[in-house]
Amino acid sequence: MNAFVTGLSACESSVFSRTEDYIRTHHFDRPTLVIDTQAVARQYAALAQGLGRAQIHYAVKANPAPEILRTLHGLGAHFDAASRVELQMCLDAGARPDQLSFGNTIKRASDIAWAHETGIDLFAVDAEEEIEKIAQNAPGARVYLRIIVDATEAEWPLTRKFGSGRDKALALIEMAKEFGLNPVGLSFHVGSQTRRAAMWAPILDQVAAVWHAARDAGHDLTLLNIGGGFPAFYGREIDAPALYAQEVMKLVQQRFGDVPHIMAEPGRGLVAEAGMIASEVLLVSKKSDNDLHRWVYLDIGRFSGLAETEGEAIRYQFVTDRDMEQTGPCILAGPSCDSADVLYEKQPVQLPLGLRAGDRVMIRACGAYTSTYASVGFNGFPPLDVVAI
Ligand SMILES: *Cc1c(COP(=O)(O)O)cnc(C)c1O
């Protein structure tokens, strides 16, 4: 998989081949995500190798397919879940409560109480009210404080909405103690799809400043949760997974020293490349005879799984059966009756000029943040179907 570093290569086709073969040899009457669990296992092995002693907690929200959860559980993964339903899915896949972290900083009180009764004992916090809720519903629990980091270079940032300002961190740790909780450490998220390990350095500096200030103030922090951000290959160069993870751990070691417990929460980087969507062209048209713009409408769009095309942030790669023919730019859109359902327009997509209704279009690296982002039935279109192979 190191071949990803140089972009297109002979290796790439072999990595995508099981899902692509499956799609080529099956018929689909709706958009379908095909997930290769062997590819998930290979990626887990690569990340685990690079992460060394850090424990992987798979970020379930990236793709909660039971086959993925079972595969990862079998390989020794722990899990980061955002809600009672996600936590239950992990338990159903065989995970023990002590392998689960309730990592959403915005939790329902009744979900906290349920988690506590179930034996789940690790919670994320970033605000006073959340500390009060956890103290009330999960007395004595271990908590880690999520902090805001600035200047992310990620393609899908996860800052701003989550985390406490670094100036408030010590006060919140003290408050957690006063409320009888056990504040064990810090967490942050570098931002999803951070393509290069080197981009972590300035973020880790910010977190390390809080870490050392807390230790200096007498707080015995033992857990550092480095979150997700591990990239997938969408066409722009990325560092290969094992090297990337190894480099991140080196940057962590330089700044934090020998932290007893390190958690990593890859989502996208573990499962995106293992999935491919089978979709179909529903219509190719021009709005007037001399219009320069060609519109291509697929049977999948912003509301049926491709939500991350918002702001054209994540740019998927498309494979058709006409890829040897001449290509030209097009505006790519989904099938629904909402004019926001346009995937790429500011930066058009190159697709074969011969493309027409009924043609198959395969979308690469769709294993993360697609199936659960599909609406339940907007316009009567069914949610993205999922097949694990
Ligand atoms: C979404 C999320 C992750 C996973 O992020 P990726 O960029 O997909 O790896 C990890 N941790 C938390 C707390 C998250 O919310």
The ligand as an ORCA input file, in Angstrom:
! r2SCAN-3c Opt
* xyz 0 1
  C     -14.768     11.709     13.843
  C     -13.858     11.475     14.972
  C     -12.715     10.694     14.801
  C     -12.318     10.096     13.466
  O     -11.763     11.033     12.634
  P     -11.098     10.624     11.233
  O     -10.595     11.892     10.701
  O     -12.161      9.992     10.425
  O     -10.011      9.669     11.544
  C     -11.915     10.463     15.900
  N     -12.222     10.986     17.102
  C     -13.311     11.750     17.309
  C     -13.587     12.275     18.659
  C     -14.155     12.025     16.248
  O     -15.220     12.789     16.452
*
